[in-house]
Amino acid sequence: ETYLDLAMTHRPEVKTYEAETRMYQSERMAAQREWFPDVELRGMYKQMKEMDTDYWSFMVGISIPIAPWSEGSVSGKIDEAESNIQRSQSMKTDTENMIRVQVRQAYNALLSAHHHLHLYENQIIPQTKQTLEATLAGYQTGKTEFMLVMDAIRSLQEAENGYVADLQNYWKAYADLEAAIGLPLSEKKKKK
């Protein structure tokens, strides 16, 4: 299951518009049923204590909606329900598009931050440490000036600060991806 699939199934906004669409479809069906005749059947058994005979009674009733003054009301309800269905479906589509953008942006930010962390851990920091060690060795033998040692220390501190900043960016992107999906990433791993 991809992050987009998870987002579409776990984001409450999508579920809200799906439920809203079902509600308006039910309203449309109820309005359409107003065109059909209502049939009523009743049955009753009555026991007469003072008389020797008991009796059954049955009643059948039909109401036919042919009143011309109610035609506009019924068709108006149907048109309103149709309009609400289309609006709800359009809002759902817009929301899904927005979620797709959010998930892609968060995922790309997470990949970028992960790549930067990898660079800092495996290249930048080890190289600046190596440069500092070489500069210190040169200073101890008198081949390097003190300012070069200070520059090497400053470079290492900047590299470590950059690593911390990218670590912060990584966790922010991680949280953004979880928010975009609507589910903690640890939950995604459990569902596999």
C-alpha positions as CSV (number, residue, x, y, z in Angstrom):
1,E,0.0,0.0,0.0
2,T,1.4,3.4,-1.0
3,Y,1.4,6.5,1.1
4,L,-1.3,8.0,-1.3
5,D,-3.5,4.9,-0.8
6,L,-3.1,5.2,3.0
7,A,-4.0,8.9,2.9
8,M,-7.1,8.4,0.8
9,T,-8.4,5.7,3.2
10,H,-7.4,7.4,6.5
11,R,-7.9,11.1,6.0
12,P,-11.1,12.2,7.7
13,E,-11.8,14.9,5.1
14,V,-12.3,12.2,2.4
15,K,-14.5,10.1,4.6
16,T,-16.6,13.2,5.4
17,Y,-17.3,14.0,1.7
18,E,-18.1,10.3,1.0
19,A,-20.6,10.3,3.8
20,E,-22.0,13.6,2.7
21,T,-22.5,12.3,-0.8
22,R,-24.3,9.2,0.5
23,M,-26.6,11.5,2.6
24,Y,-27.5,13.6,-0.5
25,Q,-28.1,10.5,-2.6
26,S,-30.6,9.3,0.1
27,E,-32.3,12.7,0.0
28,R,-32.6,12.4,-3.7
29,M,-34.1,9.0,-3.5
30,A,-36.6,10.2,-0.8
31,A,-37.6,13.1,-3.1
32,Q,-38.0,10.8,-6.1
33,R,-40.3,8.6,-4.1
34,E,-42.7,11.5,-3.6
35,W,-43.7,10.9,-7.2
36,F,-44.9,7.4,-6.4
37,P,-48.4,6.7,-5.0
38,D,-48.5,5.8,-1.3
39,V,-50.3,2.6,-0.6
40,E,-51.7,1.9,2.9
41,L,-53.1,-1.4,4.1
42,R,-54.7,-1.9,7.5
43,G,-56.1,-4.9,9.2
44,M,-57.9,-5.0,12.5
45,Y,-59.7,-7.6,14.6
46,K,-62.2,-6.3,17.1
47,Q,-63.7,-8.5,19.8
48,M,-67.1,-7.3,20.9
49,K,-67.9,-8.3,24.5
50,E,-71.5,-7.2,24.5
51,M,-72.3,-8.8,21.2
52,D,-71.9,-12.4,20.2
53,T,-69.9,-11.7,17.1
54,D,-66.4,-10.5,16.7
55,Y,-65.3,-9.0,13.4
56,W,-62.4,-8.3,11.2
57,S,-62.0,-5.1,9.2
58,F,-59.6,-4.3,6.4
59,M,-58.9,-1.0,4.8
60,V,-56.9,-0.1,1.7
61,G,-55.9,3.4,0.8
62,I,-54.0,4.9,-2.0
63,S,-52.8,8.5,-2.3
64,I,-51.8,9.5,-5.8
65,P,-49.5,12.6,-6.1
66,I,-51.1,14.3,-9.0
67,A,-51.5,17.8,-7.5
68,P,-50.0,20.2,-10.0
69,W,-49.1,22.7,-7.3
70,S,-46.7,20.2,-5.6
71,E,-44.9,19.3,-8.8
72,G,-42.4,22.2,-8.5
73,S,-41.7,21.4,-4.9
74,V,-40.8,17.7,-5.6
75,S,-38.7,18.5,-8.7
76,G,-37.0,21.3,-6.7
77,K,-36.1,18.8,-4.0
78,I,-34.6,16.4,-6.6
79,D,-32.7,19.2,-8.3
80,E,-31.3,20.5,-4.9
81,A,-30.2,16.9,-4.0
82,E,-28.5,16.5,-7.4
83,S,-26.7,19.8,-7.0
84,N,-25.6,18.9,-3.5
85,I,-24.3,15.5,-4.7
86,Q,-22.3,17.2,-7.5
87,R,-20.9,19.8,-5.0
88,S,-20.0,17.1,-2.5
89,Q,-18.3,15.0,-5.1
90,S,-16.4,18.0,-6.5
91,M,-15.2,18.9,-2.9
92,K,-14.1,15.3,-2.4
93,T,-12.1,15.4,-5.7
94,D,-10.5,18.8,-4.7
95,T,-9.6,17.4,-1.3
96,E,-8.1,14.3,-2.8
97,N,-6.0,16.4,-5.2
98,M,-4.9,18.5,-2.2
99,I,-4.0,15.4,-0.2
100,R,-2.0,14.1,-3.2
101,V,0.1,17.3,-3.3
102,Q,0.6,17.2,0.5
103,V,1.7,13.6,0.5
104,R,4.1,14.1,-2.5
105,Q,5.6,17.2,-1.0
106,A,6.1,15.7,2.4
107,Y,7.5,12.5,0.9
108,N,10.0,14.4,-1.3
109,A,11.0,16.6,1.7
110,L,11.6,13.4,3.7
111,L,13.7,11.8,1.0
112,S,15.7,15.0,0.6
113,A,16.4,15.4,4.3
114,H,17.3,11.7,4.5
115,H,19.8,12.2,1.6
116,H,21.3,15.2,3.3
117,L,21.7,13.3,6.6
118,H,23.4,10.5,4.7
119,L,25.8,13.0,3.1
120,Y,26.6,14.6,6.5
121,E,27.1,11.3,8.2
122,N,29.2,9.6,5.5
123,Q,31.0,12.4,3.8
124,I,30.9,15.9,5.1
125,I,31.6,15.3,8.9
126,P,34.2,12.5,8.3
127,Q,36.0,14.7,5.8
128,T,36.0,17.8,8.1
129,K,37.2,15.6,11.0
130,Q,40.0,14.3,8.8
131,T,40.9,17.8,7.7
132,L,41.0,19.0,11.4
133,E,43.2,16.0,12.3
134,A,45.6,16.8,9.4
135,T,45.7,20.5,10.3
136,L,46.4,19.7,14.0
137,A,49.2,17.3,12.9
138,G,50.6,20.0,10.7
139,Y,50.4,22.6,13.5
140,Q,52.1,20.2,16.0
141,T,55.0,19.8,13.6
142,G,55.1,23.5,12.9
143,K,54.1,23.3,9.2
144,T,50.6,24.9,9.7
145,E,49.5,28.2,11.2
146,F,47.2,28.4,14.2
147,M,44.5,30.2,12.0
148,L,44.2,27.2,9.8
149,V,43.5,25.0,12.9
150,M,40.8,27.5,14.0
151,D,39.3,27.4,10.5
152,A,39.3,23.6,10.6
153,I,37.5,23.6,14.0
154,R,35.0,26.2,12.7
155,S,34.4,24.0,9.6
156,L,33.7,21.0,11.8
157,Q,31.3,23.0,14.0
158,E,29.5,24.3,10.9
159,A,29.2,20.7,9.5
160,E,27.8,19.5,12.9
161,N,25.4,22.4,13.0
162,G,24.3,21.6,9.4
163,Y,23.8,18.0,10.4
164,V,21.6,19.0,13.4
165,A,19.6,21.4,11.1
166,D,19.1,18.6,8.6
167,L,18.1,16.2,11.4
168,Q,15.5,18.7,12.4
169,N,14.3,19.0,8.8
170,Y,14.1,15.2,8.6
171,W,11.8,14.9,11.6
172,K,9.7,17.8,10.5
173,A,9.3,16.1,7.1
174,Y,8.5,12.8,8.9
175,A,5.8,14.6,10.9
176,D,4.4,16.3,7.8
177,L,4.2,13.0,6.0
178,E,2.3,11.4,8.9
179,A,-0.1,14.4,8.9
180,A,-0.6,14.2,5.2
181,I,-1.3,10.4,5.4
182,G,-3.5,10.8,8.5
183,L,-1.8,7.9,10.2
184,P,1.5,7.5,12.1
185,L,4.1,5.8,10.0
186,S,4.6,3.3,12.7
187,E,1.0,2.2,12.1
188,K,1.8,1.7,8.4
189,K,4.6,-0.7,9.3
190,K,2.3,-2.7,11.6
191,K,-0.3,-3.0,8.8
192,K,2.2,-4.7,6.4
